[in-house]
């Protein structure tokens, strides 16, 4: 620092004219030997806020061409900087001769300052704006805004503290402390810009006035800065409905209390279903028997003496392959008012009262059954004794026009009344005035007879099959469903999809598939579908095996189809966890297989907000890890990386015999095939006719334009508050991607189009693409 001070003093003694002479003469040979030394302009002065108060802490930093230039100067106790005779405190503006006359701006504590007065030696214009003059010494008067608060969000929180309060305003940069009333500072303060601070509320009571401490002065801001503490409500059990369980399937339900004084202690009055236990606030285990338990949940808080609360609920465990989809709790202590119990193909919906309903697929044909077209079409339904339900609805989906429902009277089969087909679902309403009636229905079996529908496929056992040995289904204008008797594979043909005479068949192979993508394991048998349906859209549903996941999320599963060269390519997939199935749109004959992404990564802990999206992209082989075993979701994306991810998401093929037109895309580069596929599909353009720029970083607006172009999205308006900052060439693409729901902004309403896209952000956007292309959930 001392050496720099001597240099500054020498330059000032020489004077401005001498410096210019040096620039014109002796400076020439020095530049010939290397880059010219910086030519400083020194500044000093005072800083006050717009209320006339001195700014007593922080620094002054000069900018030249929008970039920091030279060292910053500390602010003294009276708001001055660079006082005369204290050369190390001068804020030098370092530039070059070529920058003479360029504008100079200044930051005080990182925020913009206004020059209200300037007197610079060596210039004929001693008034703002300040311009860069090498060797000049300037005396400045600067002002900064008085910090203000315009809004709080939220404006209230619990007396125990812990609420994240966003403080909006101006001049908040450099904030150090937020007080919730006098002497009650926040335990954490995060400054995210000149206009925003996030602080955690400490414990307190009543309505308090917030004060933000900044180097530019304190601010209270009046009514917008008032925060109200809420007194804790009385203890209660949250309005909870326990999810249903299934025999042999791991179960987990978390009990939640409200009000009172945490922590809470839980107990259960009543007998939990066999295989389940209460651990803290978690009911967990694997049910071993079907049935319905009426339970009283009791909670005690940590007050002195402790408060208690209770609530009566029902816990249903289904058996026989059925699952409990929904249980609706009563407003009183009656544990149940309605329930939906399902098998893979059929639902039983009991409503209008209390009691329990159970259901299971019926195995084996009772004596005297009509000529049903498929085994497993029988549904065993039971209602609890003493129930007060008024309606029971049996719904079986995947049926065609002309299907007929029957019920077993105990001695013979009879046609069930009140049947209709709604969106491919046969509905049978059982009520007091229908046949059968609720009075007759203690426990019975329903069956469905339908034309040209579910046909057992070959290879449902353990043997590997390469071709179907069962019948080929002729699917006409009425549509139909091709599938296994065990429900492991179904292909639904909606009415009117295929012409008369169209045929379908499929084969199941249980032998291990070859050539799977790295890090993927088979989670189903391999199915080969054949028939005349090119260019249509049929929904295929495949039952998956959870074992290959090793406890990972089911969203790590996806369907892959096999190309002619034997490789496997991702298909946009819907995952149904309750039915343990996945679904895809099938547009042509192919072989397909469910795969599980089994690789784990150590660096996902702080990306919980993107965890589900990352799982889906791992399942799609869109995201791949790095050689060191990490995934790096926070890394910025290059153009090459994003194009490769987009091509994998869309499953674009590489054109045969093609060649990239870009000189910076070598044929042996890992991204060359993806760039070629994207260019062939007219998704991307180069930075020039011969340059692609694979290492350039992708901005958020570039990502939106690529999506809009890839998906042929219609035009839309840009809904973001910073829409004016979107580049003109990107306006249509950003508007289209936003209108279609593929991209969204930040909580403050901005899009930040020039921000660089991270791998985690891209995962969230590309997940939306997959969900739009997959069958609806």
VEXSEGU-197926 format. One line per 8 residues: number of its first residue (from 0); their letters; for each residue x negated, y negated, z negated of C-alpha. Coordinates in Angstrom, 2 decimals, m for minus. Layout:
N
NUM = A = X,Y,Z | ...
***
This chain:
777
0 = XXXXXXXX = 0.00,0.00,0.00 | m2.89,m2.40,m0.80 | m4.39,m1.85,2.62 | m1.06,m2.65,4.27 | m0.81,m5.87,2.23 | m4.19,m7.12,3.46 | m3.13,m6.45,7.03 | 0.09,m8.39,6.55
8 = XXXXXXXX = m1.75,m11.34,5.06 | m4.31,m11.42,7.91 | m1.55,m11.46,10.52 | 0.19,m14.36,8.81 | m3.04,m16.43,8.61 | m3.74,m15.98,12.28 | m0.41,m17.50,13.19 | 2.01,m16.64,15.91
16 = XXXXXXXX = 0.07,m18.19,18.81 | m3.10,m16.29,17.88 | m1.17,m13.03,17.76 | 0.20,m13.63,21.27 | m3.33,m14.32,22.51 | m4.50,m11.02,21.04 | m1.60,m9.25,22.74 | m2.55,m10.70,26.09
24 = XXXXXXXX = m6.34,m10.19,25.79 | m8.04,m7.98,23.26 | m4.92,m5.83,22.96 | m5.38,m4.55,26.52 | m8.44,m2.29,26.02 | m7.01,m0.96,22.74 | m3.86,0.23,24.50 | m5.94,1.90,27.15
32 = XXXXXXXX = m7.43,4.17,24.47 | m4.11,5.14,22.85 | m0.73,3.93,21.67 | m0.70,0.25,20.53 | m0.48,m0.37,16.79 | 2.87,m1.59,15.45 | 3.37,m5.34,15.42 | 5.22,m6.32,12.26
40 = XXXXXXXX = 7.61,m9.13,11.53 | 7.93,m9.73,7.78 | 11.16,m10.69,6.03 | 12.10,m11.81,2.51 | 15.15,m13.35,0.92 | 18.10,m12.70,m1.38 | 21.16,m10.45,m1.35 | 24.53,m11.29,m2.92
48 = XXXXXXXX = 27.95,m9.73,m2.61 | 30.90,m11.65,m1.20 | 31.92,m12.63,m4.75 | 28.61,m14.49,m5.15 | 27.07,m11.96,m7.54 | 23.45,m10.88,m7.00 | 22.91,m7.29,m5.89 | 20.54,m6.09,m8.57
56 = XXXXXXXX = 19.37,m2.66,m7.47 | 18.44,m0.67,m4.40 | 16.57,m1.51,m1.24 | 16.66,m3.54,1.95 | 15.83,m1.68,5.19 | 15.29,m3.28,8.59 | 16.56,m1.70,11.83 | 15.23,m2.31,15.32
64 = XXXXXXXX = 17.15,m0.85,18.23 | 19.42,0.85,15.70 | 16.53,2.83,14.16 | 14.70,2.25,10.85 | 11.54,0.24,11.48 | 8.91,m0.22,8.81 | 9.07,0.25,5.02 | 12.04,m0.75,2.87
72 = XXXXXXXX = 11.79,m3.43,0.19 | 13.11,m3.07,m3.39 | 15.66,m5.52,m4.74 | 14.61,m7.45,m7.86 | 16.80,m8.17,m10.88 | 17.90,m11.52,m9.38 | 18.83,m10.00,m6.01 | 15.65,m11.14,m4.24
80 = XXXXXXXX = 13.28,m9.08,m2.15 | 9.84,m9.80,m0.69 | 9.24,m12.74,m3.04 | 6.46,m15.05,m1.94 | 3.00,m13.88,m3.02 | 4.10,m10.29,m3.59 | 3.16,m8.95,m0.18 | 3.83,m5.24,m0.93
88 = XXXXXXXX = 7.49,m6.14,m1.41 | 7.85,m7.61,2.06 | 10.21,m5.58,4.30 | 8.20,m5.31,7.52 | 9.95,m4.77,10.84 | 7.47,m2.70,12.88 | 7.88,m2.97,16.63 | 5.96,m3.51,19.83
96 = XXXXXXXX = 5.36,m6.42,22.18 | 7.88,m4.93,24.60 | 10.60,m5.21,21.93 | 10.17,m8.93,21.39 | 13.60,m10.58,21.43 | 15.47,m7.38,20.45 | 18.13,m7.69,17.78 | 17.30,m6.95,14.13
104 = XXXXXXXX = 19.94,m5.62,11.72 | 19.60,m4.85,8.03 | 20.95,m2.29,5.59 | 21.36,m2.89,1.87 | 21.53,0.40,m0.06 | 22.39,2.17,3.19 | 25.33,m0.11,4.07 | 25.46,m2.86,6.67
112 = XXXXXXXX = 24.58,m6.36,5.45 | 25.59,m9.69,7.02 | 22.95,m12.34,7.69 | 24.50,m15.68,6.68 | 21.30,m17.73,6.95 | 17.90,m17.19,8.57 | 14.78,m19.29,8.88 | 12.07,m17.54,10.92
120 = XXXXXXXX = 8.62,m18.99,11.74 | 7.59,m18.82,15.38 | 11.08,m19.00,16.83 | 13.08,m21.90,18.17 | 16.38,m20.38,17.06 | 16.28,m20.20,13.22 | 19.92,m19.01,12.92 | 21.60,m15.59,13.06
128 = XXXXXXXX = 21.39,m13.28,14.84 | 17.83,m12.42,13.86 | 15.63,m11.25,16.76 | 12.32,m9.42,16.63 | 9.34,m11.80,16.95 | 5.96,m10.14,16.27 | 4.07,m11.94,13.53 | 6.99,m14.07,12.40
136 = XXXXXXXX = 7.95,m14.46,8.73 | 11.69,m14.81,8.05 | 13.53,m16.14,4.99 | 17.02,m14.55,4.95 | 20.21,m14.77,2.97 | 22.25,m11.57,3.12 | 25.73,m10.68,1.89 | 27.41,m7.33,1.35
144 = XXXXXXXX = 31.08,m6.61,0.62 | 32.33,m6.43,m2.93 | 33.12,m2.74,m3.44 | 36.86,m2.07,m3.37 | 39.16,0.90,m3.87 | 42.13,1.19,m1.51 | 43.55,4.60,m2.47 | 43.15,7.72,m4.65
152 = XXXXXXXX = 44.14,11.25,m3.64 | 45.57,12.84,m5.69 | 46.70,10.23,m8.18 | 47.33,12.68,m11.03 | 45.85,15.78,m12.60 | 45.88,17.92,m15.73 | 44.71,16.62,m19.08 | 41.99,19.28,m19.08
160 = XXXXXXXX = 40.29,17.61,m16.09 | 38.75,19.38,m13.13 | 40.75,17.68,m10.34 | 38.73,16.64,m7.25 | 39.79,13.01,m6.67 | 38.98,11.39,m3.32 | 38.38,7.64,m3.74 | 38.81,5.64,m0.52
168 = XXXXXXXX = 37.68,2.06,m0.08 | 34.76,m0.02,1.16 | 31.26,m0.77,m0.04 | 31.06,2.49,m2.01 | 27.77,3.67,m0.56 | 25.19,4.39,m3.23 | 27.82,4.95,m5.95 | 26.25,6.43,m9.07
176 = XXXXXXXX = 29.06,6.73,m11.63 | 32.87,6.96,m11.61 | 34.57,6.17,m14.95 | 38.09,7.50,m15.63 | 38.80,4.75,m18.12 | 36.12,3.07,m20.27 | 33.34,5.42,m21.30 | 34.86,8.52,m19.65
184 = XXXXXXXX = 32.50,9.26,m16.74 | 33.12,11.96,m14.15 | 30.83,15.01,m14.48 | 30.16,14.98,m10.72 | 30.13,12.29,m8.03 | 29.72,12.98,m4.30 | 29.29,9.98,m1.99 | 30.29,10.92,1.55
192 = XXXXXXXX = 30.05,7.48,3.12 | 30.53,3.75,2.70 | 34.28,4.29,2.37 | 34.65,7.53,0.40 | 33.61,9.05,m2.93 | 34.78,12.37,m4.39 | 34.69,12.67,m8.20 | 35.85,15.42,m10.57
200 = XXXXXXXX = 38.23,14.17,m13.24 | 36.95,14.67,m16.82 | 39.36,15.52,m19.66 | 41.64,12.66,m20.67 | 45.18,11.45,m21.38 | 47.52,8.77,m20.10 | 47.09,6.48,m17.10 | 43.56,5.16,m16.62
208 = XXXXXXXX = 41.81,2.65,m14.37 | 38.96,4.00,m12.28 | 35.70,2.08,m12.10 | 33.03,2.92,m9.53 | 29.48,1.83,m10.34 | 27.43,0.85,m7.27 | 24.26,m1.21,m6.77 | 26.49,m3.85,m5.21
216 = XXXXXXXX = 28.63,m4.31,m8.33 | 31.45,m2.58,m10.23 | 34.95,m2.30,m8.85 | 38.32,m1.50,m10.42 | 40.61,m2.35,m7.52 | 43.93,m2.80,m9.35 | 46.90,m0.44,m9.00 | 45.41,1.77,m6.23
224 = XXXXXXXX = 42.70,2.86,m8.69 | 45.04,4.23,m11.38 | 44.89,7.95,m12.24 | 47.50,9.65,m14.44 | 46.75,12.65,m16.62 | 49.56,15.21,m16.84 | 50.28,16.93,m20.16 | 50.12,20.71,m19.77
232 = XXXXXXXX = 53.59,22.33,m19.42 | 54.78,25.18,m21.60 | 53.43,28.68,m20.98 | 55.23,30.82,m18.41 | 54.75,33.77,m16.07 | 54.71,32.59,m12.50 | 57.72,33.62,m10.40 | 56.00,36.82,m9.36
240 = XXXXXXXX = 57.17,39.68,m7.17 | 54.85,42.65,m7.35 | 53.93,44.07,m3.94 | 55.02,47.62,m3.26 | 52.56,50.49,m3.15 | 52.17,53.80,m1.33 | 51.05,57.15,m2.67 | 47.33,57.66,m1.98
248 = XXXXXXXX = 46.69,54.02,m0.94 | 44.58,51.76,m3.22 | 46.78,49.15,m4.94 | 45.98,45.73,m6.40 | 48.21,42.93,m7.76 | 47.08,39.87,m9.74 | 49.32,38.46,m12.49 | 49.41,34.67,m12.80
256 = XXXXXXXX = 50.51,32.40,m15.64 | 51.25,28.67,m15.64 | 51.05,26.01,m18.33 | 49.87,26.70,m21.84 | 46.20,26.80,m22.77 | 43.99,29.17,m20.76 | 42.42,31.70,m20.88 | 45.38,34.12,m20.86
264 = XXXXXXXX = 45.83,37.65,m22.23 | 48.18,40.10,m20.46 | 50.14,43.20,m21.51 | 52.83,45.31,m19.85 | 55.90,46.71,m21.56 | 57.11,49.81,m19.70 | 55.32,52.64,m17.96 | 53.18,51.79,m14.94
272 = XXXXXXXX = 53.44,54.23,m12.00 | 51.04,57.17,m12.29 | 47.54,56.25,m11.14 | 47.83,52.50,m11.96 | 46.50,50.58,m14.96 | 46.31,46.98,m16.22 | 42.79,45.53,m16.34 | 42.84,41.95,m17.59
280 = XXXXXXXX = 45.27,40.20,m15.23 | 44.97,42.86,m12.50 | 47.20,45.89,m11.93 | 44.97,48.25,m9.98 | 44.39,51.89,m9.06 | 45.71,54.43,m6.55 | 49.32,55.61,m7.04 | 49.74,59.38,m7.26
288 = XXXXXXXX = 53.55,59.66,m7.33 | 56.48,57.84,m5.75 | 59.04,56.01,m7.86 | 60.22,52.66,m9.21 | 59.06,51.18,m12.51 | 60.89,48.39,m14.36 | 58.20,46.40,m16.19 | 58.11,43.47,m18.61
296 = XXXXXXXX = 55.01,41.34,m18.00 | 53.88,39.55,m21.17 | 51.27,36.81,m21.40 | 49.72,35.03,m24.39 | 47.64,31.86,m24.13 | 44.65,30.58,m26.13 | 46.48,28.02,m28.25 | 46.60,28.11,m32.08
304 = XXXXXXXX = 48.94,29.82,m32.70 | 49.13,31.44,m29.23 | 52.24,30.89,m27.12 | 53.84,33.86,m25.32 | 56.05,34.33,m22.27 | 57.57,37.32,m20.45 | 59.19,38.26,m17.14 | 60.91,41.45,m15.90
312 = XXXXXXXX = 59.82,42.79,m12.50 | 60.05,45.96,m10.41 | 57.11,47.90,m8.97 | 58.04,50.32,m6.18 | 55.72,53.09,m5.00 | 56.82,54.71,m1.72 | 56.00,58.26,m0.70 | 56.15,60.42,2.40
320 = XXXXXXXX = 54.23,58.02,4.62 | 56.50,55.04,3.82 | 55.39,51.58,2.68 | 57.16,48.87,0.65 | 57.17,45.72,2.79 | 59.13,43.31,0.62 | 60.67,43.12,m2.83 | 62.84,40.13,m3.77
328 = XXXXXXXX = 63.05,39.33,m7.49 | 66.27,38.23,m9.13 | 66.62,34.86,m10.84 | 67.57,36.71,m14.03 | 65.94,39.69,m15.70 | 67.41,42.12,m13.16 | 64.23,43.48,m11.56 | 65.48,43.69,m7.96
336 = XXXXXXXX = 68.01,42.07,m5.64 | 66.77,43.45,m2.32 | 63.97,45.52,m0.87 | 62.58,46.56,2.50 | 60.98,50.00,2.67 | 59.33,51.13,5.91 | 57.74,54.09,7.62 | 55.67,53.48,10.75
344 = XXXXXXXX = 58.85,53.49,12.91 | 61.83,52.74,10.70 | 62.97,50.29,8.02 | 65.54,50.55,5.25 | 66.77,47.14,4.02 | 68.96,47.14,0.90 | 70.47,43.80,m0.12 | 73.27,42.07,m1.98
352 = XXXXXXXX = 72.73,43.56,m5.41 | 70.33,45.36,m7.71 | 68.82,48.83,m7.78 | 66.12,50.58,m5.78 | 65.83,52.08,m2.33 | 63.28,54.62,m1.12 | 62.66,56.21,2.25 | 60.39,58.71,3.95
360 = XXXXXXXX = 59.89,60.31,7.34 | 61.71,63.64,7.40 | 59.66,66.65,8.49 | 61.41,69.60,10.14 | 64.77,69.66,11.87 | 67.80,70.36,9.67 | 70.10,73.03,10.95 | 72.48,71.97,13.69
368 = XXXXXXXX = 70.56,68.86,14.78 | 71.50,67.28,18.08 | 68.93,67.43,20.90 | 66.54,64.80,19.58 | 63.71,63.80,21.94 | 60.98,63.59,19.30 | 59.95,65.12,16.02 | 59.51,62.57,13.23
376 = XXXXXXXX = 62.62,60.65,14.30 | 64.35,61.59,11.03 | 64.54,59.16,8.17 | 65.34,60.25,4.61 | 66.98,57.40,2.65 | 67.88,57.35,m1.05 | 69.48,54.74,m3.31 | 69.13,54.73,m7.09
384 = XXXXXXXX = 72.14,55.79,m9.12 | 74.15,52.89,m10.50 | 72.88,50.45,m7.86 | 75.04,47.45,m6.96 | 73.88,46.95,m3.37 | 76.59,45.95,m0.90 | 74.70,46.67,2.35 | 72.03,49.07,3.56
392 = XXXXXXXX = 70.58,48.47,7.02 | 68.61,51.15,8.85 | 66.47,49.74,11.66 | 64.42,51.87,14.05 | 62.36,50.06,16.69 | 60.84,51.22,19.98 | 64.12,52.59,21.37 | 65.79,52.18,24.77
400 = XXXXXXXX = 69.32,51.38,25.84 | 71.50,54.45,25.47 | 69.91,55.64,22.22 | 72.31,57.22,19.72 | 72.07,57.36,15.92 | 73.24,60.33,13.83 | 73.44,60.96,10.11 | 73.45,64.23,8.21
408 = XXXXXXXX = 76.64,64.66,6.18 | 75.16,67.54,4.22 | 76.89,70.14,6.36 | 76.73,68.74,9.92 | 75.46,65.88,12.06 | 77.81,62.97,12.79 | 77.35,59.87,14.94 | 76.63,56.76,12.88
416 = XXXXXXXX = 78.83,53.75,13.50 | 77.96,50.04,13.80 | 74.92,50.60,16.01 | 73.37,48.19,18.48 | 70.05,47.58,20.20 | 68.37,44.28,19.36 | 64.97,43.61,20.95 | 64.35,47.35,21.25
424 = XXXXXXXX = 65.50,48.09,17.69 | 68.49,50.30,16.86 | 70.39,48.88,13.86 | 72.74,50.95,11.70 | 74.64,49.03,9.03 | 75.87,51.07,6.08 | 78.59,49.31,4.06 | 81.75,50.27,2.17
432 = XXXXXXXX = 83.89,50.22,5.32 | 81.51,52.02,7.71 | 80.64,55.65,8.29 | 78.62,56.67,6.40 | 79.53,54.37,3.51 | 77.43,53.44,0.53 | 79.74,55.54,m1.60 | 78.78,58.62,0.45
440 = XXXXXXXX = 75.11,57.76,0.68 | 73.24,59.00,m2.35 | 70.47,60.40,m0.20 | 70.76,61.38,3.45 | 68.87,61.79,6.71 | 69.24,59.72,9.88 | 68.04,60.75,13.36 | 67.75,59.02,16.74
448 = XXXXXXXX = 68.44,60.60,20.14 | 67.23,58.54,23.10 | 66.51,59.16,26.81 | 62.97,59.46,28.24 | 61.27,58.07,25.18 | 58.56,59.34,22.84 | 56.78,62.39,24.23 | 54.15,64.31,22.23
456 = XXXXXXXX = 50.75,63.94,23.86 | 48.20,66.66,24.37 | 45.32,66.86,21.94 | 47.08,65.78,18.78 | 45.12,68.51,16.97 | 41.37,68.66,16.55 | 40.47,69.81,20.07 | 39.07,67.32,22.56
464 = XXXXXXXX = 41.21,66.80,25.65 | 40.13,65.17,28.90 | 43.55,65.22,30.59 | 47.16,65.37,29.38 | 48.71,68.80,29.25 | 52.14,67.61,28.17 | 54.78,66.12,30.48 | 54.23,62.91,32.42
472 = XXXXXXXX = 56.88,60.38,31.45 | 58.92,58.76,34.20 | 59.70,55.26,32.98 | 62.34,53.43,34.95 | 63.95,49.99,34.59 | 65.22,50.89,31.09 | 61.69,51.03,29.79 | 60.54,53.40,27.08
480 = XXXXXXXX = 57.74,54.38,24.71 | 54.92,56.82,25.35 | 53.25,58.14,22.22 | 52.12,60.83,19.80 | 54.49,62.71,17.57 | 52.31,61.66,14.62 | 52.54,57.97,15.56 | 48.78,57.56,16.04
488 = XXXXXXXX = 49.27,56.11,19.55 | 52.18,54.27,21.16 | 52.55,52.48,24.49 | 55.72,50.36,24.71 | 57.27,49.56,28.10 | 59.90,46.79,27.76 | 63.07,47.09,29.87 | 62.63,45.68,33.37
496 = XXXXXXXX = 58.83,45.89,33.26 | 58.30,48.78,35.71 | 60.28,49.86,38.77 | 62.15,53.16,39.08 | 59.80,56.10,39.60 | 56.86,54.57,37.72 | 55.04,57.18,35.61 | 52.76,57.09,32.61
504 = XXXXXXXX = 50.62,59.65,30.78 | 47.85,59.68,28.22 | 45.29,62.01,26.72 | 43.64,62.04,23.30 | 39.99,62.97,22.79 | 38.58,63.42,19.30 | 34.97,64.06,20.37 | 32.53,61.23,19.45
512 = XXXXXXXX = 32.46,58.43,22.02 | 29.13,57.54,23.63 | 27.50,54.18,24.36 | 29.18,52.18,21.59 | 27.97,48.59,20.99 | 25.29,48.19,18.32 | 26.62,47.96,14.77 | 30.00,49.48,15.67
520 = XXXXXXXX = 31.57,52.76,14.52 | 34.60,54.58,15.94 | 37.74,54.17,13.80 | 40.21,56.18,15.93 | 40.42,58.90,18.51 | 39.76,57.90,22.13 | 42.88,57.53,24.27 | 42.94,57.54,28.09
528 = XXXXXXXX = 46.06,56.00,29.67 | 46.97,56.73,33.28 | 49.84,55.63,35.46 | 51.12,53.08,37.93 | 51.28,49.85,35.94 | 48.46,47.70,37.33 | 49.01,44.01,36.66 | 51.74,44.49,34.03
536 = XXXXXXXX = 51.46,43.83,30.29 | 52.27,46.75,28.00 | 51.69,46.75,24.26 | 49.53,49.59,22.98 | 49.48,50.39,19.24 | 46.75,52.61,17.74 | 46.54,53.93,14.18 | 43.11,53.18,12.71
544 = XXXXXXXX = 41.02,55.02,10.17 | 39.85,52.85,7.25 | 36.94,55.12,6.26 | 34.35,53.71,8.76 | 34.88,50.23,7.27 | 33.27,51.27,3.95 | 35.48,48.81,2.11 | 35.04,45.90,4.56
552 = XXXXXXXX = 38.02,43.82,5.75 | 40.40,45.50,8.27 | 39.85,42.39,10.41 | 36.47,43.96,11.22 | 38.50,46.28,13.56 | 39.15,45.73,17.26 | 40.18,47.74,20.32 | 37.62,48.23,23.08
560 = XXXXXXXX = 38.26,49.47,26.62 | 35.78,51.40,28.70 | 34.39,49.97,31.92 | 33.61,52.10,34.96 | 29.90,52.12,34.01 | 30.74,53.68,30.63 | 30.18,50.52,28.56 | 32.77,49.26,26.10
568 = XXXXXXXX = 34.27,45.75,26.17 | 36.38,43.98,23.55 | 40.15,43.41,23.94 | 41.96,40.67,21.93 | 43.42,42.64,19.03 | 46.16,42.20,16.42 | 45.53,43.95,13.08 | 48.50,45.21,11.02
576 = XXXXXXXX = 47.10,46.08,7.61 | 50.42,47.28,6.13 | 51.01,49.79,8.95 | 47.29,50.54,9.33 | 47.56,49.94,13.09 | 46.03,47.64,15.69 | 47.70,46.35,18.84 | 46.54,45.08,22.25
584 = XXXXXXXX = 48.03,44.09,25.58 | 47.17,46.71,28.21 | 47.24,45.53,31.83 | 45.77,48.50,33.70 | 44.92,52.20,33.19 | 41.87,52.63,30.99 | 40.27,54.48,28.08 | 40.49,52.68,24.75
592 = XXXXXXXX = 39.14,53.14,21.24 | 39.30,51.33,17.88 | 35.85,50.23,16.66 | 34.77,48.91,13.26 | 32.02,46.30,12.86 | 29.96,47.77,10.02 | 26.99,45.40,9.73 | 26.78,43.22,6.62
600 = XXXXXXXX = 24.92,39.94,6.22 | 23.43,38.32,3.08 | 24.08,34.70,4.04 | 27.90,34.51,4.18 | 28.46,33.59,0.53 | 29.03,29.85,1.06 | 31.22,30.31,4.13 | 34.35,31.75,2.48
608 = XXXXXXXX = 36.47,29.28,4.52 | 35.30,31.01,7.72 | 34.96,34.58,6.41 | 38.12,35.93,8.10 | 37.19,34.29,11.41 | 33.64,35.63,11.18 | 35.03,39.14,10.57 | 37.18,38.89,13.71
616 = XXXXXXXX = 34.25,37.73,15.83 | 32.00,40.47,14.48 | 34.73,42.96,15.44 | 34.79,41.42,18.92 | 30.96,41.56,19.26 | 31.15,37.81,19.83 | 28.86,37.02,16.88 | 25.61,38.93,16.54
624 = XXXXXXXX = 23.01,38.73,13.81 | 19.41,37.62,14.03 | 16.38,39.95,13.88 | 15.86,39.10,10.19 | 19.33,40.47,9.34 | 21.06,37.10,8.82 | 24.06,35.63,10.63 | 23.35,31.90,9.95
632 = XXXXXXXX = 26.91,30.54,10.25 | 25.69,27.03,9.47 | 23.21,26.90,12.38 | 23.91,24.56,15.29 | 24.94,26.17,18.58 | 23.07,25.81,21.85 | 24.83,25.76,25.21 | 23.50,29.25,25.95
640 = XXXXXXXX = 24.80,30.65,22.64 | 28.29,29.16,22.94 | 28.73,30.23,26.56 | 27.69,33.77,25.60 | 30.23,33.77,22.73 | 33.01,32.48,25.01 | 32.27,35.05,27.72 | 32.37,37.89,25.15
648 = XXXXXXXX = 35.65,36.58,23.69 | 37.31,36.54,27.12 | 35.68,39.81,28.24 | 34.49,38.24,31.51 | 32.65,40.65,33.83 | 29.35,39.78,35.47 | 29.83,39.37,39.23 | 27.96,42.02,41.25
656 = XXXXXXXX = 24.82,40.84,42.98 | 25.09,37.34,41.57 | 22.26,35.03,40.67 | 22.19,31.99,38.44 | 21.61,28.77,40.41 | 19.67,27.18,37.56 | 15.88,27.06,37.39 | 15.94,27.04,33.56
664 = XXXXXXXX = 17.92,30.33,33.36 | 15.37,33.09,34.08 | 16.83,36.38,35.24 | 15.38,38.22,32.24 | 16.73,35.73,29.63 | 19.18,37.26,27.14 | 21.81,34.65,28.07 | 21.42,34.93,31.87
672 = XXXXXXXX = 24.31,37.45,32.38 | 26.70,35.31,30.32 | 25.78,32.08,32.15 | 26.25,33.86,35.50 | 29.68,35.18,34.44 | 30.73,31.72,33.21 | 29.55,30.01,36.41 | 31.34,32.60,38.55
680 = XXXXXXXX = 34.57,31.99,36.55 | 34.06,28.21,37.00 | 33.94,27.64,33.24 | 30.65,25.75,33.07 | 28.62,23.35,35.13 | 24.96,22.47,34.88 | 23.40,19.27,33.70 | 22.29,19.00,37.32
688 = XXXXXXXX = 22.54,21.31,40.36 | 19.38,23.12,39.21 | 19.40,22.65,35.42 | 21.74,24.30,32.90 | 20.08,23.10,29.66 | 20.40,26.34,27.69 | 18.69,24.94,24.58 | 20.77,21.74,24.42
696 = XXXXXXXX = 23.11,21.64,21.42 | 26.88,21.87,21.98 | 28.97,18.98,20.66 | 32.55,19.39,19.46 | 33.93,17.63,22.53 | 31.90,19.87,24.85 | 33.30,22.92,23.07 | 36.86,21.63,23.57
704 = XXXXXXXX = 36.30,21.01,27.29 | 34.87,24.53,27.78 | 37.92,26.04,26.05 | 40.40,24.00,28.06 | 38.68,24.97,31.31 | 38.39,28.66,30.38 | 42.04,29.03,29.35 | 43.47,26.73,32.05
712 = XXXXXXXX = 45.21,24.66,29.39 | 47.70,21.96,30.43 | 46.91,18.36,29.65 | 47.73,16.95,26.22 | 47.14,13.81,24.19 | 44.30,13.40,21.69 | 45.89,13.09,18.21 | 42.77,12.11,16.25
720 = XXXXXXXX = 42.11,8.75,14.60 | 38.75,8.46,16.39 | 40.16,9.31,19.83 | 38.53,6.18,21.24 | 35.09,7.66,20.58 | 35.75,10.74,22.77 | 33.68,10.52,25.96 | 35.82,9.65,29.02
728 = XXXXXXXX = 34.95,12.92,30.78 | 36.10,14.89,27.71 | 39.42,13.13,26.93 | 41.60,15.56,28.91 | 39.83,18.64,27.57 | 40.01,17.53,23.92 | 43.68,16.63,24.30 | 44.51,19.95,25.97
736 = XXXXXXXX = 42.67,22.06,23.36 | 44.25,20.13,20.48 | 47.78,20.33,21.92 | 47.42,24.11,22.35 | 46.27,24.54,18.75 | 42.74,25.73,19.47 | 40.95,22.82,17.77 | 41.79,20.66,14.79
744 = XXXXXXXX = 40.29,17.66,13.09 | 38.83,16.98,9.68 | 40.88,16.13,6.56 | 40.40,12.40,7.21 | 42.11,12.71,10.62 | 38.94,12.42,12.71 | 37.62,14.82,15.32 | 34.00,13.58,15.40
752 = XXXXXXXX = 33.50,14.48,19.05 | 29.74,13.92,19.16 | 29.00,16.08,16.08 | 27.05,19.24,16.82 | 29.07,22.49,16.63 | 27.97,25.12,14.10 | 28.31,28.88,14.46 | 30.91,28.91,11.67
760 = XXXXXXXX = 33.02,26.20,13.36 | 32.85,28.05,16.68 | 33.98,31.23,14.91 | 37.16,29.49,13.73 | 37.93,28.11,17.21 | 37.25,31.38,19.05 | 39.40,33.27,16.53 | 42.30,31.07,17.62
768 = XXXXXXXX = 41.59,32.12,21.21 | 41.71,35.80,20.22 | 44.97,35.35,18.29 | 46.58,33.55,21.26 | 45.54,36.34,23.65 | 46.52,39.25,21.36 | 50.09,40.53,20.77 | 52.03,38.48,18.20
776 = X = 51.70,39.54,14.57
***
